[in-house]
């Protein structure tokens, strides 16, 4: 059996979540899919998947092997694309990762429109609130909200977002006055686990270099943006989120941003790809299509939280 072909079956099973799903996508029988996985396991000498009749789960060795398989298959596809010449039409599977909220609300509609325009391209969108190694996980494109370290990634800046405090008008009308970050210690706060639970950081005051820390005792701690925003909308307290995540609510007057003068510096937003991938037609086509649309959408949301 061809090992590269078996790797494709293995990765397809992971993407589809089952051996049967891989069979449907690849047009192969369940027995053929099982033989391919067994072939790989016999070749490497370890179990790659824990299998049941309804699901599959990677073993520890399988996780490392899956990352390697994705890199190999990506490199092979890139070699084929380059051999076809720069004028080759975009085609194949485009793998993209993005944070959960920006990926689902902003990037996903743009990706849908791109796929309508490029019928020979398929896409896999991974929405994850963690930093993903594009190279190690065989991903073509990422949307990243952060200051980028020096790396071999090719990056195009598509906007910036602010980390803001917000609450409903009803809460602010009934709460004690909020004139400085120190006043937050006396407020009802809704905390997201990703932003820390014990204190909120603020830039130094003018003339100082010391970062300010305000200890809070949150009435509610949640692990999703949606839960934090919904609770704030219901008047339960103050929460801290990224500006783009509440742009519609602020524009509609359902939430107000407070202490804007004490916000940290904005965070840049970049569209990124590993060095060399931009020459692949599907990646170049997506960058050219998505970058201006992302810039327009992040700018629109920024204006909604500023006006």
C-alpha positions as CSV (number, residue, x, y, z in Angstrom):
1,X,0.0,0.0,0.0
2,X,1.2,3.5,-0.8
3,X,2.2,5.3,2.4
4,X,1.3,8.8,1.2
5,X,-2.1,7.6,0.2
6,X,-2.6,6.0,3.6
7,X,-1.6,9.3,5.3
8,X,-4.3,11.0,3.3
9,X,-6.8,8.5,4.6
10,X,-5.6,9.0,8.1
11,X,-5.8,12.8,8.0
12,X,-9.2,12.6,6.3
13,X,-10.5,10.4,9.1
14,X,-9.3,12.9,11.7
15,X,-10.9,15.8,9.8
16,X,-14.2,13.9,9.4
17,X,-14.2,12.5,12.9
18,X,-14.7,8.9,11.9
19,X,-13.5,6.2,9.6
20,X,-16.9,6.1,7.9
21,X,-16.7,9.8,7.3
22,X,-13.3,9.4,5.6
23,X,-14.8,6.7,3.5
24,X,-17.6,8.9,2.3
25,X,-15.3,11.8,1.5
26,X,-12.8,9.6,-0.3
27,X,-15.2,7.3,-2.0
28,X,-13.8,4.2,-0.3
29,X,-15.3,1.3,1.7
30,X,-15.0,1.2,5.5
31,X,-12.8,-1.9,5.0
32,X,-10.4,0.0,2.7
33,X,-10.2,2.9,5.2
34,X,-9.5,0.5,8.1
35,X,-6.8,-1.2,6.0
36,X,-5.0,2.1,5.4
37,X,-5.0,3.0,9.1
38,X,-3.8,-0.5,10.0
39,X,-1.1,-0.3,7.4
40,X,0.3,3.0,8.9
41,X,0.1,1.5,12.5
42,X,2.0,-1.6,11.4
43,X,4.6,0.6,9.6
44,X,5.3,2.9,12.6
45,X,4.9,0.1,15.1
46,X,2.5,2.0,17.4
47,X,-1.3,2.5,17.7
48,X,-2.3,5.8,16.2
49,X,-6.0,5.7,16.8
50,X,-8.3,4.4,19.6
51,X,-11.3,3.3,17.6
52,X,-14.9,2.4,18.5
53,X,-17.8,1.8,16.2
54,X,-18.9,5.4,16.4
55,X,-15.8,7.5,17.1
56,X,-12.0,7.7,16.9
57,X,-9.5,9.3,19.2
58,X,-5.8,10.0,18.7
59,X,-3.3,8.2,20.8
60,X,-0.3,10.3,22.2
61,X,1.9,8.9,19.4
62,X,-1.0,9.5,16.9
63,X,-1.0,13.2,17.8
64,X,2.6,13.6,16.9
65,X,2.2,11.5,13.8
66,X,-0.9,13.4,12.6
67,X,1.0,16.7,12.8
68,X,3.9,15.2,10.7
69,X,1.4,13.8,8.2
70,X,-0.2,17.2,7.7
71,X,3.2,18.9,7.1
72,X,4.1,16.2,4.6
73,X,0.9,16.4,2.7
74,X,1.0,20.2,2.7
75,X,4.5,20.2,1.3
76,X,3.5,17.7,-1.4
77,X,0.5,19.8,-2.4
78,X,2.7,22.9,-2.5
79,X,5.2,21.1,-4.7
80,X,2.5,20.1,-7.2
81,X,1.1,23.6,-7.2
82,X,4.5,25.2,-7.9
83,X,5.2,22.7,-10.6
84,X,2.0,23.7,-12.3
85,X,3.2,27.3,-12.5
86,X,2.0,30.5,-10.8
87,X,-0.9,30.7,-13.2
88,X,-2.4,27.5,-12.0
89,X,-6.0,27.9,-10.9
90,X,-6.7,27.8,-7.1
91,X,-7.7,24.3,-6.1
92,X,-7.5,21.8,-3.3
93,X,-8.1,21.9,0.5
94,X,-7.5,25.3,2.2
95,X,-6.9,25.0,5.9
96,X,-7.5,28.1,8.0
97,X,-7.5,28.8,11.7
98,X,-8.9,31.7,13.7
99,X,-10.1,32.7,17.2
100,X,-13.6,31.5,18.0
101,X,-15.5,34.8,17.8
102,X,-13.6,36.6,15.1
103,X,-13.5,33.4,13.1
104,X,-17.2,32.7,13.3
105,X,-18.5,36.3,13.0
106,X,-16.0,37.9,10.7
107,X,-13.8,35.4,8.8
108,X,-16.4,32.7,8.1
109,X,-18.7,34.9,6.0
110,X,-15.7,36.0,3.9
111,X,-14.6,32.4,3.5
112,X,-18.1,31.4,2.4
113,X,-18.0,34.1,-0.3
114,X,-14.5,33.0,-1.4
115,X,-15.6,29.4,-1.8
116,X,-18.6,30.6,-4.0
117,X,-16.0,32.3,-6.2
118,X,-13.6,29.4,-6.3
119,X,-15.5,26.1,-7.0
120,X,-12.3,24.0,-7.1
121,X,-11.3,25.0,-3.5
122,X,-12.6,23.3,-0.4
123,X,-11.9,24.7,3.1
124,X,-11.3,23.5,6.7
125,X,-11.9,26.2,9.3
126,X,-10.6,25.5,12.8
127,X,-11.9,27.9,15.4
128,X,-9.6,27.8,18.4
129,X,-8.8,30.2,21.2
130,X,-5.2,29.1,21.4
131,X,-2.1,29.9,19.4
132,X,-1.7,27.3,16.7
133,X,1.6,26.5,15.0
134,X,0.6,26.7,11.3
135,X,3.7,24.7,10.2
136,X,3.4,21.9,12.8
137,X,-0.3,21.5,12.2
138,X,-0.3,21.8,8.4
139,X,-2.4,24.9,8.2
140,X,-2.3,27.3,5.3
141,X,-3.7,30.6,6.8
142,X,-4.3,32.0,10.2
143,X,-6.1,35.0,11.6
144,X,-4.2,36.2,14.7
145,X,-5.1,39.0,17.2
146,X,-1.8,39.6,18.9
147,X,1.6,41.3,18.6
148,X,3.5,38.9,16.4
149,X,7.0,37.7,17.4
150,X,9.7,37.6,14.8
151,X,9.2,34.5,12.8
152,X,9.2,33.0,9.3
153,X,5.5,33.8,8.9
154,X,4.3,36.1,6.2
155,X,1.8,38.6,7.8
156,X,-0.6,41.1,6.4
157,X,-2.1,43.6,8.9
158,X,-5.9,43.8,8.5
159,X,-6.9,45.8,11.5
160,X,-6.6,46.4,15.2
161,X,-8.9,45.8,18.2
162,X,-9.1,47.3,21.7
163,X,-9.5,45.5,25.0
164,X,-12.5,47.4,26.5
165,X,-14.7,47.5,29.6
166,X,-18.4,47.6,29.0
167,X,-21.7,47.4,30.7
168,X,-25.4,48.0,30.0
169,X,-26.9,51.5,30.4
170,X,-29.2,50.1,33.1
171,X,-26.3,48.8,35.2
172,X,-24.3,52.0,34.8
173,X,-27.3,54.1,35.8
174,X,-27.7,52.2,39.1
175,X,-24.0,51.5,39.9
176,X,-21.6,53.6,42.0
177,X,-19.8,56.2,39.8
178,X,-16.8,54.9,37.8
179,X,-14.2,57.5,37.3
180,X,-11.0,55.5,37.4
181,X,-9.9,51.8,37.2
182,X,-9.7,51.7,41.0
183,X,-13.5,52.2,41.2
184,X,-13.9,48.7,39.6
185,X,-13.1,47.1,43.0
186,X,-16.6,48.3,44.1
187,X,-18.4,47.1,41.0
188,X,-20.0,43.8,40.0
189,X,-17.7,42.3,37.5
190,X,-18.2,39.5,34.9
191,X,-14.8,37.8,34.2
192,X,-13.6,35.7,31.4
193,X,-11.1,33.1,32.3
194,X,-8.9,34.1,29.3
195,X,-8.4,37.6,30.8
196,X,-7.4,36.5,34.3
197,X,-9.6,36.2,37.4
198,X,-7.9,38.1,40.2
199,X,-7.0,41.4,38.7
200,X,-7.3,43.6,35.6
201,X,-4.2,45.4,34.2
202,X,-4.2,49.0,33.1
203,X,-1.5,51.1,31.5
204,X,0.6,53.4,33.8
205,X,-0.7,56.9,34.5
206,X,1.0,59.8,32.8
207,X,4.6,60.2,34.1
208,X,4.8,56.7,35.5
209,X,6.1,53.4,34.1
210,X,4.3,51.2,36.6
211,X,1.4,49.0,35.3
212,X,-1.7,49.4,37.3
213,X,-3.4,46.3,38.8
214,X,-7.0,46.4,40.1
215,X,-8.1,43.5,42.2
216,X,-11.6,42.4,41.5
217,X,-13.9,39.9,43.0
218,X,-16.0,38.7,40.1
219,X,-19.6,37.8,40.7
220,X,-19.5,35.6,37.7
221,X,-16.6,33.8,35.9
222,X,-17.3,32.4,32.4
223,X,-15.1,30.9,29.7
224,X,-16.8,32.2,26.6
225,X,-17.3,35.7,25.2
226,X,-21.0,35.0,24.4
227,X,-21.7,34.3,28.1
228,X,-19.9,37.4,29.3
229,X,-21.6,39.7,26.8
230,X,-25.1,38.2,27.4
231,X,-24.7,38.7,31.2
232,X,-23.6,42.3,30.7
233,X,-26.5,42.9,28.4
234,X,-28.9,41.7,31.1
235,X,-27.4,44.3,33.5
236,X,-25.5,41.9,35.6
237,X,-22.3,43.9,35.7
238,X,-19.1,45.0,33.9
239,X,-17.1,42.8,31.6
240,X,-13.9,43.1,29.6
241,X,-13.8,41.9,26.0
242,X,-12.3,42.9,22.7
243,X,-14.0,45.8,21.0
244,X,-15.0,43.9,17.8
245,X,-16.9,41.4,19.9
246,X,-19.4,44.1,21.1
247,X,-19.5,46.5,18.1
248,X,-23.1,45.7,17.2
249,X,-24.3,46.1,20.8
250,X,-22.4,49.4,21.3
251,X,-23.8,50.8,18.0
252,X,-27.3,49.8,19.1
253,X,-26.9,51.5,22.5
254,X,-27.3,48.2,24.4
255,X,-23.8,48.4,25.9
256,X,-21.6,51.3,26.8
257,X,-17.8,51.4,26.8
258,X,-16.3,52.9,30.0
259,X,-12.9,54.1,31.0
260,X,-11.8,54.3,27.3
261,X,-8.9,56.7,28.3
262,X,-7.5,53.9,30.5
263,X,-7.4,51.2,27.8
264,X,-4.2,49.3,26.8
265,X,-2.8,50.0,23.4
266,X,-4.7,48.3,20.6
267,X,-3.8,44.8,19.5
268,X,-3.0,44.3,15.8
269,X,-4.9,41.8,13.7
270,X,-2.9,39.9,11.0
271,X,-3.6,37.4,8.3
272,X,-0.7,35.0,8.4
273,X,0.7,32.1,6.4
274,X,4.0,30.1,6.6
275,X,6.8,31.4,4.4
276,X,6.5,29.9,0.9
277,X,2.8,29.1,1.1
278,X,1.8,32.5,-0.4
279,X,3.1,31.2,-3.8
280,X,0.4,28.4,-3.8
281,X,-2.5,29.6,-5.9
282,X,-5.3,28.8,-3.4
283,X,-3.4,30.7,-0.6
284,X,-2.6,33.7,-2.7
285,X,-6.1,33.9,-4.0
286,X,-7.5,33.8,-0.5
287,X,-5.1,36.4,0.8
288,X,-6.0,38.7,-2.1
289,X,-9.7,38.1,-1.5
290,X,-9.9,38.2,2.3
291,X,-7.4,40.9,3.3
292,X,-9.3,43.9,2.0
293,X,-12.6,42.6,3.3
294,X,-11.2,41.9,6.7
295,X,-9.7,45.4,6.8
296,X,-13.1,46.9,5.9
297,X,-14.9,44.8,8.5
298,X,-12.5,45.4,11.4
299,X,-12.5,49.2,10.5
300,X,-16.3,49.2,10.6
301,X,-16.4,47.6,14.0
302,X,-13.7,49.9,15.3
303,X,-15.8,52.9,14.2
304,X,-18.9,51.5,15.9
305,X,-17.0,51.4,19.2
306,X,-15.5,54.9,18.8
307,X,-18.3,57.1,17.5
